[in-house]
Amino acid sequence: MNIFTTDAVFAALQREFHYVFDGTNYPGIPKVNVNFFKDEPFDLLGENYSGRSDAL
């Protein structure tokens, strides 16, 4: 599964879902590919996003 995130959001994901990122390989744990972006506009799958992590 691809994850597109900022450093701050990734840190929160690691806290909440530590079992995904700690190297444990149990059945049912998702395998993730982490992609980082900065707070600047970027294109993803043909769509433009502002990159602002505080937009929500």
N, CA, C and O atoms as CSV, one atom per row, in Angstrom:
chain,resi,resn,atom,element,x,y,z
A,1,MET,N,N,0.849,-1.156,0.000
A,1,MET,CA,C,0.000,0.000,0.000
A,1,MET,C,C,0.903,1.229,0.000
A,1,MET,O,O,1.844,1.315,0.789
A,2,ASN,N,N,0.618,2.161,-0.870
A,2,ASN,CA,C,1.362,3.413,-0.896
A,2,ASN,C,C,0.773,4.391,0.106
A,2,ASN,O,O,-0.445,4.539,0.210
A,3,ILE,N,N,1.650,5.054,0.838
A,3,ILE,CA,C,1.265,6.116,1.768
A,3,ILE,C,C,2.006,7.376,1.331
A,3,ILE,O,O,3.222,7.346,1.143
A,4,PHE,N,N,1.290,8.471,1.170
A,4,PHE,CA,C,1.873,9.758,0.832
A,4,PHE,C,C,1.659,10.656,2.038
A,4,PHE,O,O,0.520,10.907,2.431
A,5,THR,N,N,2.756,11.147,2.636
A,5,THR,CA,C,2.649,11.802,3.929
A,5,THR,C,C,3.766,12.819,4.152
A,5,THR,O,O,4.779,12.821,3.452
A,6,THR,N,N,3.557,13.666,5.127
A,6,THR,CA,C,4.621,14.556,5.596
A,6,THR,C,C,5.332,13.872,6.764
A,6,THR,O,O,4.858,12.859,7.279
A,7,ASP,N,N,6.461,14.426,7.176
A,7,ASP,CA,C,7.203,13.862,8.311
A,7,ASP,C,C,6.351,13.825,9.575
A,7,ASP,O,O,6.361,12.833,10.305
A,8,ALA,N,N,5.611,14.906,9.835
A,8,ALA,CA,C,4.808,14.984,11.066
A,8,ALA,C,C,3.691,13.948,11.077
A,8,ALA,O,O,3.447,13.308,12.099
A,9,VAL,N,N,3.015,13.782,9.950
A,9,VAL,CA,C,1.930,12.803,9.889
A,9,VAL,C,C,2.498,11.381,9.978
A,9,VAL,O,O,1.890,10.514,10.607
A,10,PHE,N,N,3.646,11.138,9.361
A,10,PHE,CA,C,4.258,9.819,9.443
A,10,PHE,C,C,4.624,9.467,10.884
A,10,PHE,O,O,4.446,8.324,11.306
A,11,ALA,N,N,5.128,10.428,11.630
A,11,ALA,CA,C,5.447,10.181,13.042
A,11,ALA,C,C,4.195,9.760,13.809
A,11,ALA,O,O,4.254,8.863,14.650
A,12,ALA,N,N,3.068,10.401,13.522
A,12,ALA,CA,C,1.806,10.034,14.178
A,12,ALA,C,C,1.370,8.633,13.754
A,12,ALA,O,O,0.898,7.855,14.583
A,13,LEU,N,N,1.521,8.308,12.481
A,13,LEU,CA,C,1.182,6.957,12.010
A,13,LEU,C,C,2.031,5.904,12.701
A,13,LEU,O,O,1.527,4.843,13.067
A,14,GLN,N,N,3.314,6.186,12.882
A,14,GLN,CA,C,4.197,5.240,13.567
A,14,GLN,C,C,3.779,5.028,15.019
A,14,GLN,O,O,3.865,3.915,15.539
A,15,ARG,N,N,3.330,6.091,15.667
A,15,ARG,CA,C,2.866,5.961,17.062
A,15,ARG,C,C,1.595,5.118,17.139
A,15,ARG,O,O,1.488,4.217,17.971
A,16,GLU,N,N,0.643,5.416,16.272
A,16,GLU,CA,C,-0.664,4.759,16.329
A,16,GLU,C,C,-0.649,3.338,15.771
A,16,GLU,O,O,-1.382,2.473,16.250
A,17,PHE,N,N,0.182,3.101,14.766
A,17,PHE,CA,C,0.220,1.804,14.086
A,17,PHE,C,C,1.632,1.234,14.109
A,17,PHE,O,O,2.155,0.817,13.075
A,18,HIS,N,N,2.248,1.217,15.283
A,18,HIS,CA,C,3.639,0.793,15.436
A,18,HIS,C,C,3.886,-0.591,14.861
A,18,HIS,O,O,4.972,-0.852,14.344
A,19,TYR,N,N,2.915,-1.477,14.937
A,19,TYR,CA,C,3.080,-2.847,14.458
A,19,TYR,C,C,3.278,-2.912,12.947
A,19,TYR,O,O,3.830,-3.892,12.448
A,20,VAL,N,N,2.844,-1.898,12.211
A,20,VAL,CA,C,3.050,-1.864,10.762
A,20,VAL,C,C,4.506,-1.532,10.439
A,20,VAL,O,O,5.042,-1.999,9.434
A,21,PHE,N,N,5.144,-0.729,11.286
A,21,PHE,CA,C,6.466,-0.192,10.977
A,21,PHE,C,C,7.602,-0.812,11.792
A,21,PHE,O,O,8.759,-0.444,11.586
A,22,ASP,N,N,7.315,-1.734,12.703
A,22,ASP,CA,C,8.383,-2.247,13.575
A,22,ASP,C,C,9.085,-3.494,13.045
A,22,ASP,O,O,9.890,-4.094,13.757
A,23,GLY,N,N,8.792,-3.895,11.807
A,23,GLY,CA,C,9.470,-5.038,11.221
A,23,GLY,C,C,8.802,-6.370,11.505
A,23,GLY,O,O,9.260,-7.407,11.025
A,24,THR,N,N,7.729,-6.359,12.277
A,24,THR,CA,C,6.977,-7.579,12.555
A,24,THR,C,C,6.288,-8.029,11.271
A,24,THR,O,O,5.765,-7.207,10.520
A,25,ASN,N,N,6.289,-9.329,11.025
A,25,ASN,CA,C,5.706,-9.835,9.783
A,25,ASN,C,C,4.606,-10.849,10.091
A,25,ASN,O,O,4.727,-12.025,9.751
A,26,TYR,N,N,3.534,-10.388,10.735
A,26,TYR,CA,C,2.389,-11.244,11.028
A,26,TYR,C,C,1.410,-11.193,9.861
A,26,TYR,O,O,1.329,-10.180,9.166
A,27,PRO,N,N,0.666,-12.276,9.639
A,27,PRO,CA,C,-0.367,-12.238,8.594
A,27,PRO,C,C,-1.384,-11.124,8.873
A,27,PRO,O,O,-1.816,-10.932,10.009
A,28,GLY,N,N,-1.745,-10.413,7.843
A,28,GLY,CA,C,-2.741,-9.354,7.979
A,28,GLY,C,C,-2.177,-7.967,8.189
A,28,GLY,O,O,-2.900,-6.982,8.036
A,29,ILE,N,N,-0.888,-7.858,8.542
A,29,ILE,CA,C,-0.280,-6.533,8.697
A,29,ILE,C,C,0.035,-5.996,7.301
A,29,ILE,O,O,0.702,-6.672,6.517
A,30,PRO,N,N,-0.434,-4.793,6.983
A,30,PRO,CA,C,-0.185,-4.262,5.635
A,30,PRO,C,C,1.295,-3.978,5.402
A,30,PRO,O,O,2.023,-3.573,6.309
A,31,LYS,N,N,1.707,-4.199,4.183
A,31,LYS,CA,C,3.053,-3.810,3.755
A,31,LYS,C,C,2.909,-2.441,3.093
A,31,LYS,O,O,2.096,-2.266,2.186
A,32,VAL,N,N,3.697,-1.480,3.549
A,32,VAL,CA,C,3.535,-0.110,3.076
A,32,VAL,C,C,4.795,0.399,2.394
A,32,VAL,O,O,5.913,0.004,2.723
A,33,ASN,N,N,4.579,1.276,1.445
A,33,ASN,CA,C,5.637,2.012,0.769
A,33,ASN,C,C,5.392,3.480,1.089
A,33,ASN,O,O,4.433,4.074,0.596
A,34,VAL,N,N,6.254,4.064,1.911
A,34,VAL,CA,C,6.048,5.427,2.391
A,34,VAL,C,C,6.706,6.419,1.427
A,34,VAL,O,O,7.884,6.292,1.094
A,35,ASN,N,N,5.926,7.401,0.990
A,35,ASN,CA,C,6.378,8.469,0.101
A,35,ASN,C,C,6.204,9.789,0.832
A,35,ASN,O,O,5.093,10.137,1.232
A,36,PHE,N,N,7.286,10.521,1.009
A,36,PHE,CA,C,7.233,11.792,1.731
A,36,PHE,C,C,7.104,12.953,0.753
A,36,PHE,O,O,7.651,12.925,-0.350
A,37,PHE,N,N,6.371,13.965,1.180
A,37,PHE,CA,C,6.323,15.203,0.414
A,37,PHE,C,C,6.430,16.380,1.364
A,37,PHE,O,O,6.183,16.258,2.564
A,38,LYS,N,N,6.799,17.509,0.810
A,38,LYS,CA,C,6.939,18.731,1.591
A,38,LYS,C,C,5.660,19.556,1.448
A,38,LYS,O,O,4.803,19.237,0.625
A,39,ASP,N,N,5.535,20.594,2.232
A,39,ASP,CA,C,4.357,21.459,2.164
A,39,ASP,C,C,4.463,22.404,0.974
A,39,ASP,O,O,4.617,23.616,1.125
A,40,GLU,N,N,4.377,21.810,-0.215
A,40,GLU,CA,C,4.384,22.578,-1.454
A,40,GLU,C,C,3.517,21.816,-2.449
A,40,GLU,O,O,3.320,20.612,-2.289
A,41,PRO,N,N,2.995,22.486,-3.470
A,41,PRO,CA,C,2.116,21.807,-4.434
A,41,PRO,C,C,2.824,20.621,-5.108
A,41,PRO,O,O,4.031,20.650,-5.346
A,42,PHE,N,N,2.034,19.576,-5.409
A,42,PHE,CA,C,2.573,18.408,-6.107
A,42,PHE,C,C,1.451,17.745,-6.902
A,42,PHE,O,O,0.269,17.955,-6.629
A,43,ASP,N,N,1.848,16.934,-7.902
A,43,ASP,CA,C,0.900,16.177,-8.702
A,43,ASP,C,C,0.877,14.737,-8.229
A,43,ASP,O,O,1.919,14.153,-7.932
A,44,LEU,N,N,-0.318,14.168,-8.159
A,44,LEU,CA,C,-0.484,12.775,-7.778
A,44,LEU,C,C,-1.587,12.194,-8.645
A,44,LEU,O,O,-2.738,12.625,-8.574
A,45,LEU,N,N,-1.231,11.218,-9.458
A,45,LEU,CA,C,-2.184,10.554,-10.331
A,45,LEU,C,C,-2.946,11.558,-11.194
A,45,LEU,O,O,-4.153,11.425,-11.398
A,46,GLY,N,N,-2.233,12.557,-11.694
A,46,GLY,CA,C,-2.829,13.542,-12.585
A,46,GLY,C,C,-3.590,14.660,-11.903
A,46,GLY,O,O,-4.128,15.536,-12.580
A,47,GLU,N,N,-3.650,14.653,-10.581
A,47,GLU,CA,C,-4.333,15.705,-9.834
A,47,GLU,C,C,-3.311,16.558,-9.095
A,47,GLU,O,O,-2.302,16.044,-8.612
A,48,ASN,N,N,-3.568,17.862,-9.005
A,48,ASN,CA,C,-2.678,18.759,-8.289
A,48,ASN,C,C,-3.178,18.945,-6.857
A,48,ASN,O,O,-4.361,19.201,-6.628
A,49,TYR,N,N,-2.275,18.814,-5.916
A,49,TYR,CA,C,-2.601,18.983,-4.501
A,49,TYR,C,C,-1.722,20.066,-3.918
A,49,TYR,O,O,-0.585,20.258,-4.348
A,50,SER,N,N,-2.259,20.777,-2.930
A,50,SER,CA,C,-1.521,21.904,-2.364
A,50,SER,C,C,-0.362,21.456,-1.490
A,50,SER,O,O,0.603,22.202,-1.327
A,51,GLY,N,N,-0.432,20.240,-0.915
A,51,GLY,CA,C,0.648,19.763,-0.052
A,51,GLY,C,C,0.538,20.271,1.372
A,51,GLY,O,O,1.380,19.943,2.207
A,52,ARG,N,N,-0.479,21.064,1.667
A,52,ARG,CA,C,-0.619,21.608,3.018
A,52,ARG,C,C,-1.170,20.536,3.941
A,52,ARG,O,O,-2.279,20.044,3.735
A,53,SER,N,N,-0.398,20.174,4.960
A,53,SER,CA,C,-0.818,19.114,5.876
A,53,SER,C,C,-1.831,19.626,6.910
A,53,SER,O,O,-2.443,18.823,7.613
A,54,ASP,N,N,-2.015,20.944,7.014
A,54,ASP,CA,C,-2.968,21.474,7.997
A,54,ASP,C,C,-4.308,21.830,7.347
A,54,ASP,O,O,-5.121,22.534,7.947
A,55,ALA,N,N,-4.536,21.351,6.135
A,55,ALA,CA,C,-5.756,21.710,5.402
A,55,ALA,C,C,-7.006,21.115,6.021
A,55,ALA,O,O,-8.100,21.638,5.806
A,56,LEU,N,N,-6.880,20.037,6.784
A,56,LEU,CA,C,-8.063,19.441,7.404
A,56,LEU,C,C,-8.298,20.157,8.683
A,56,LEU,O,O,-9.245,19.841,9.403
